[in-house]
Amino acid sequence: MVQRRGHALTASTIANAHRKKGARPFGLSDFMPDFSKETPVREQSTEEQISIVEALNIALKGRDLRKDKTEE
């Protein structure tokens, strides 16, 4: 927590040095992550996972070594 607070202090100091005249000053909480809010996790389907791997494979110039390709 101390590490994050130090980074937030640095960020708020820099932001306050460059803020417009009359704008409200930034505080530490403006730059601290809020872990109390839970974001819902959506499960990926098998098809979504396969399409991501296929896209990465194409981007990295890999070869598809599957014997039975699901989509062609």
N, CA, C and O atoms as a GROMACS GRO file, in nm:
protein
  288
    1MET      N    1   0.082  -0.119   0.000
    1MET     CA    2   0.000   0.000   0.000
    1MET      C    3   0.087   0.125   0.000
    1MET      O    4   0.053   0.225  -0.063
    2VAL      N    5   0.199   0.119   0.071
    2VAL     CA    6   0.288   0.235   0.079
    2VAL      C    7   0.342   0.269  -0.060
    2VAL      O    8   0.354   0.386  -0.095
    3GLN      N    9   0.376   0.167  -0.137
    3GLN     CA   10   0.429   0.187  -0.272
    3GLN      C   11   0.327   0.260  -0.359
    3GLN      O   12   0.362   0.355  -0.429
    4ARG      N   13   0.201   0.217  -0.354
    4ARG     CA   14   0.096   0.281  -0.434
    4ARG      C   15   0.074   0.425  -0.388
    4ARG      O   16   0.049   0.513  -0.470
    5ARG      N   17   0.083   0.447  -0.258
    5ARG     CA   18   0.063   0.582  -0.206
    5ARG      C   19   0.175   0.674  -0.254
    5ARG      O   20   0.151   0.791  -0.284
    6GLY      N   21   0.295   0.623  -0.260
    6GLY     CA   22   0.407   0.703  -0.309
    6GLY      C   23   0.389   0.740  -0.455
    6GLY      O   24   0.418   0.853  -0.494
    7HIS      N   25   0.342   0.646  -0.535
    7HIS     CA   26   0.319   0.674  -0.677
    7HIS      C   27   0.205   0.774  -0.693
    7HIS      O   28   0.210   0.862  -0.779
    8ALA      N   29   0.101   0.760  -0.610
    8ALA     CA   30  -0.012   0.853  -0.616
    8ALA      C   31   0.033   0.993  -0.576
    8ALA      O   32  -0.012   1.091  -0.635
    9LEU      N   33   0.121   1.002  -0.480
    9LEU     CA   34   0.173   1.132  -0.437
    9LEU      C   35   0.252   1.197  -0.550
    9LEU      O   36   0.237   1.316  -0.577
   10THR      N   37   0.336   1.120  -0.616
   10THR     CA   38   0.413   1.172  -0.729
   10THR      C   39   0.321   1.219  -0.841
   10THR      O   40   0.338   1.328  -0.895
   11ALA      N   41   0.222   1.136  -0.875
   11ALA     CA   42   0.129   1.170  -0.983
   11ALA      C   43   0.048   1.294  -0.950
   11ALA      O   44   0.029   1.381  -1.035
   12SER      N   45  -0.001   1.304  -0.827
   12SER     CA   46  -0.081   1.420  -0.790
   12SER      C   47   0.004   1.548  -0.787
   12SER      O   48  -0.045   1.655  -0.822
   13THR      N   49   0.127   1.537  -0.746
   13THR     CA   50   0.216   1.654  -0.745
   13THR      C   51   0.239   1.705  -0.886
   13THR      O   52   0.232   1.825  -0.911
   14ILE      N   53   0.266   1.614  -0.978
   14ILE     CA   54   0.287   1.654  -1.118
   14ILE      C   55   0.159   1.712  -1.177
   14ILE      O   56   0.163   1.814  -1.246
   15ALA      N   57   0.046   1.647  -1.150
   15ALA     CA   58  -0.081   1.696  -1.203
   15ALA      C   59  -0.114   1.834  -1.147
   15ALA      O   60  -0.162   1.921  -1.220
   16ASN      N   61  -0.090   1.855  -1.019
   16ASN     CA   62  -0.118   1.985  -0.959
   16ASN      C   63  -0.025   2.093  -1.012
   16ASN      O   64  -0.064   2.210  -1.021
   17ALA      N   65   0.097   2.057  -1.045
   17ALA     CA   66   0.191   2.155  -1.100
   17ALA      C   67   0.147   2.201  -1.238
   17ALA      O   68   0.183   2.311  -1.281
   18HIS      N   69   0.069   2.118  -1.309
   18HIS     CA   70   0.030   2.150  -1.446
   18HIS      C   71  -0.120   2.176  -1.462
   18HIS      O   72  -0.170   2.186  -1.574
   19ARG      N   73  -0.192   2.188  -1.350
   19ARG     CA   74  -0.336   2.213  -1.362
   19ARG      C   75  -0.362   2.359  -1.394
   19ARG      O   76  -0.279   2.446  -1.367
   20LYS      N   77  -0.481   2.384  -1.451
   20LYS     CA   78  -0.518   2.521  -1.486
   20LYS      C   79  -0.550   2.602  -1.361
   20LYS      O   80  -0.591   2.546  -1.259
   21LYS      N   81  -0.532   2.730  -1.371
   21LYS     CA   82  -0.564   2.819  -1.259
   21LYS      C   83  -0.711   2.806  -1.225
   21LYS      O   84  -0.796   2.805  -1.314
   22GLY      N   85  -0.741   2.794  -1.098
   22GLY     CA   86  -0.878   2.785  -1.052
   22GLY      C   87  -0.935   2.644  -1.051
   22GLY      O   88  -1.042   2.621  -0.995
   23ALA      N   89  -0.865   2.550  -1.113
   23ALA     CA   90  -0.913   2.412  -1.112
   23ALA      C   91  -0.890   2.352  -0.974
   23ALA      O   92  -0.798   2.390  -0.903
   24ARG      N   93  -0.975   2.258  -0.938
   24ARG     CA   94  -0.961   2.197  -0.806
   24ARG      C   95  -0.831   2.116  -0.800
   24ARG      O   96  -0.794   2.051  -0.898
   25PRO      N   97  -0.763   2.121  -0.687
   25PRO     CA   98  -0.639   2.045  -0.675
   25PRO      C   99  -0.666   1.895  -0.674
   25PRO      O  100  -0.769   1.849  -0.623
   26PHE      N  101  -0.574   1.820  -0.728
   26PHE     CA  102  -0.584   1.674  -0.728
   26PHE      C  103  -0.537   1.622  -0.592
   26PHE      O  104  -0.446   1.677  -0.531
   27GLY      N  105  -0.599   1.517  -0.548
   27GLY     CA  106  -0.561   1.452  -0.424
   27GLY      C  107  -0.503   1.313  -0.452
   27GLY      O  108  -0.501   1.267  -0.566
   28LEU      N  109  -0.456   1.248  -0.347
   28LEU     CA  110  -0.401   1.114  -0.363
   28LEU      C  111  -0.506   1.017  -0.415
   28LEU      O  112  -0.475   0.928  -0.495
   29SER      N  113  -0.630   1.033  -0.368
   29SER     CA  114  -0.735   0.939  -0.408
   29SER      C  115  -0.766   0.947  -0.558
   29SER      O  116  -0.822   0.852  -0.613
   30ASP      N  117  -0.732   1.056  -0.623
   30ASP     CA  118  -0.753   1.066  -0.768
   30ASP      C  119  -0.660   0.974  -0.845
   30ASP      O  120  -0.685   0.944  -0.962
   31PHE      N  121  -0.554   0.927  -0.782
   31PHE     CA  122  -0.456   0.844  -0.850
   31PHE      C  123  -0.436   0.707  -0.784
   31PHE      O  124  -0.345   0.633  -0.820
   32MET      N  125  -0.523   0.676  -0.688
   32MET     CA  126  -0.515   0.546  -0.621
   32MET      C  127  -0.618   0.452  -0.681
   32MET      O  128  -0.732   0.492  -0.702
   33PRO      N  129  -0.580   0.329  -0.710
   33PRO     CA  130  -0.680   0.233  -0.758
   33PRO      C  131  -0.779   0.200  -0.648
   33PRO      O  132  -0.744   0.192  -0.530
   34ASP      N  133  -0.904   0.180  -0.688
   34ASP     CA  134  -1.008   0.147  -0.591
   34ASP      C  135  -1.044   0.000  -0.608
   34ASP      O  136  -1.118  -0.037  -0.698
   35PHE      N  137  -0.990  -0.084  -0.520
   35PHE     CA  138  -1.010  -0.227  -0.529
   35PHE      C  139  -1.139  -0.272  -0.460
   35PHE      O  140  -1.174  -0.390  -0.464
   36SER      N  141  -1.210  -0.178  -0.398
   36SER     CA  142  -1.333  -0.215  -0.330
   36SER      C  143  -1.446  -0.239  -0.429
   36SER      O  144  -1.542  -0.311  -0.399
   37LYS      N  145  -1.437  -0.179  -0.547
   37LYS     CA  146  -1.539  -0.199  -0.649
   37LYS      C  147  -1.508  -0.326  -0.725
   37LYS      O  148  -1.401  -0.341  -0.785
   38GLU      N  149  -1.602  -0.417  -0.722
   38GLU     CA  150  -1.582  -0.542  -0.796
   38GLU      C  151  -1.638  -0.528  -0.936
   38GLU      O  152  -1.753  -0.486  -0.954
   39THR      N  153  -1.558  -0.562  -1.033
   39THR     CA  154  -1.607  -0.561  -1.170
   39THR      C  155  -1.647  -0.704  -1.204
   39THR      O  156  -1.572  -0.798  -1.178
   40PRO      N  157  -1.763  -0.720  -1.263
   40PRO     CA  158  -1.806  -0.855  -1.296
   40PRO      C  159  -1.714  -0.918  -1.401
   40PRO      O  160  -1.679  -0.855  -1.501
   41VAL      N  161  -1.678  -1.041  -1.378
   41VAL     CA  162  -1.592  -1.113  -1.470
   41VAL      C  163  -1.679  -1.196  -1.563
   41VAL      O  164  -1.760  -1.277  -1.518
   42ARG      N  165  -1.662  -1.173  -1.692
   42ARG     CA  166  -1.739  -1.249  -1.789
   42ARG      C  167  -1.652  -1.362  -1.838
   42ARG      O  168  -1.540  -1.341  -1.883
   43GLU      N  169  -1.704  -1.482  -1.830
   43GLU     CA  170  -1.630  -1.599  -1.876
   43GLU      C  171  -1.625  -1.600  -2.029
   43GLU      O  172  -1.725  -1.572  -2.095
   44GLN      N  173  -1.508  -1.632  -2.083
   44GLN     CA  174  -1.494  -1.644  -2.228
   44GLN      C  175  -1.539  -1.783  -2.271
   44GLN      O  176  -1.512  -1.882  -2.204
   45SER      N  177  -1.606  -1.787  -2.384
   45SER     CA  178  -1.645  -1.917  -2.438
   45SER      C  179  -1.523  -1.981  -2.503
   45SER      O  180  -1.423  -1.914  -2.530
   46THR      N  181  -1.532  -2.109  -2.528
   46THR     CA  182  -1.423  -2.181  -2.593
   46THR      C  183  -1.396  -2.121  -2.731
   46THR      O  184  -1.281  -2.108  -2.772
   47GLU      N  185  -1.503  -2.084  -2.802
   47GLU     CA  186  -1.488  -2.025  -2.936
   47GLU      C  187  -1.414  -1.892  -2.930
   47GLU      O  188  -1.331  -1.863  -3.016
   48GLU      N  189  -1.443  -1.811  -2.827
   48GLU     CA  190  -1.373  -1.683  -2.811
   48GLU      C  191  -1.224  -1.706  -2.783
   48GLU      O  192  -1.139  -1.636  -2.838
   49GLN      N  193  -1.194  -1.803  -2.698
   49GLN     CA  194  -1.054  -1.832  -2.666
   49GLN      C  195  -0.979  -1.880  -2.789
   49GLN      O  196  -0.865  -1.840  -2.812
   50ILE      N  197  -1.042  -1.966  -2.868
   50ILE     CA  198  -0.978  -2.018  -2.990
   50ILE      C  199  -0.955  -1.905  -3.088
   50ILE      O  200  -0.849  -1.899  -3.151
   51SER      N  201  -1.051  -1.815  -3.104
   51SER     CA  202  -1.033  -1.705  -3.200
   51SER      C  203  -0.921  -1.611  -3.156
   51SER      O  204  -0.850  -1.557  -3.241
   52ILE      N  205  -0.904  -1.591  -3.027
   52ILE     CA  206  -0.794  -1.508  -2.977
   52ILE      C  207  -0.660  -1.574  -3.008
   52ILE      O  208  -0.567  -1.507  -3.054
   53VAL      N  209  -0.650  -1.703  -2.983
   53VAL     CA  210  -0.526  -1.776  -3.010
   53VAL      C  211  -0.497  -1.775  -3.160
   53VAL      O  212  -0.381  -1.759  -3.201
   54GLU      N  213  -0.600  -1.792  -3.243
   54GLU     CA  214  -0.580  -1.788  -3.388
   54GLU      C  215  -0.529  -1.652  -3.434
   54GLU      O  216  -0.440  -1.643  -3.519
   55ALA      N  217  -0.585  -1.545  -3.377
   55ALA     CA  218  -0.541  -1.409  -3.412
   55ALA      C  219  -0.395  -1.387  -3.370
   55ALA      O  220  -0.317  -1.329  -3.444
   56LEU      N  221  -0.360  -1.433  -3.250
   56LEU     CA  222  -0.221  -1.422  -3.206
   56LEU      C  223  -0.128  -1.504  -3.294
   56LEU      O  224  -0.017  -1.461  -3.326
   57ASN      N  225  -0.173  -1.620  -3.332
   57ASN     CA  226  -0.094  -1.706  -3.419
   57ASN      C  227  -0.066  -1.638  -3.552
   57ASN      O  228   0.046  -1.642  -3.603
   58ILE      N  229  -0.169  -1.574  -3.610
   58ILE     CA  230  -0.152  -1.502  -3.736
   58ILE      C  231  -0.058  -1.384  -3.717
   58ILE      O  232   0.032  -1.362  -3.798
   59ALA      N  233  -0.079  -1.307  -3.609
   59ALA     CA  234   0.003  -1.188  -3.584
   59ALA      C  235   0.150  -1.223  -3.563
   59ALA      O  236   0.238  -1.146  -3.602
   60LEU      N  237   0.176  -1.338  -3.503
   60LEU     CA  238   0.313  -1.377  -3.474
   60LEU      C  239   0.371  -1.471  -3.581
   60LEU      O  240   0.478  -1.530  -3.563
   61LYS      N  241   0.297  -1.482  -3.692
   61LYS     CA  242   0.340  -1.563  -3.807
   61LYS      C  243   0.364  -1.709  -3.768
   61LYS      O  244   0.461  -1.772  -3.811
   62GLY      N  245   0.275  -1.760  -3.685
   62GLY     CA  246   0.283  -1.900  -3.643
   62GLY      C  247   0.210  -1.991  -3.740
   62GLY      O  248   0.147  -1.945  -3.835
   63ARG      N  249   0.218  -2.120  -3.714
   63ARG     CA  250   0.149  -2.219  -3.797
   63ARG      C  251   0.042  -2.286  -3.712
   63ARG      O  252   0.060  -2.306  -3.592
   64ASP      N  253  -0.069  -2.321  -3.777
   64ASP     CA  254  -0.176  -2.391  -3.708
   64ASP      C  255  -0.149  -2.540  -3.720
   64ASP      O  256  -0.156  -2.596  -3.830
   65LEU      N  257  -0.117  -2.605  -3.610
   65LEU     CA  258  -0.078  -2.745  -3.612
   65LEU      C  259  -0.193  -2.839  -3.575
   65LEU      O  260  -0.171  -2.959  -3.557
   66ARG      N  261  -0.313  -2.787  -3.565
   66ARG     CA  262  -0.427  -2.873  -3.534
   66ARG      C  263  -0.457  -2.961  -3.654
   66ARG      O  264  -0.447  -2.918  -3.769
   67LYS      N  265  -0.494  -3.084  -3.627
   67LYS     CA  266  -0.529  -3.176  -3.736
   67LYS      C  267  -0.669  -3.148  -3.785
   67LYS      O  268  -0.694  -3.147  -3.906
   68ASP      N  269  -0.762  -3.124  -3.692
   68ASP     CA  270  -0.901  -3.098  -3.729
   68ASP      C  271  -0.930  -2.953  -3.696
   68ASP      O  272  -0.958  -2.920  -3.580
   69LYS      N  273  -0.925  -2.866  -3.795
   69LYS     CA  274  -0.949  -2.723  -3.772
   69LYS      C  275  -1.098  -2.702  -3.758
   69LYS      O  276  -1.178  -2.756  -3.834
   70THR      N  277  -1.136  -2.622  -3.657
   70THR     CA  278  -1.279  -2.601  -3.631
   70THR      C  279  -1.343  -2.509  -3.734
   70THR      O  280  -1.460  -2.525  -3.767
   71GLU      N  281  -1.269  -2.412  -3.784
   71GLU     CA  282  -1.325  -2.318  -3.881
   71GLU      C  283  -1.227  -2.301  -3.996
   71GLU      O  284  -1.109  -2.274  -3.976
   72GLU      N  285  -1.277  -2.317  -4.117
   72GLU     CA  286  -1.195  -2.290  -4.235
   72GLU      C  287  -1.280  -2.239  -4.344
   72GLU      O  288  -1.231  -2.210  -4.453
   0.00000   0.00000   0.00000
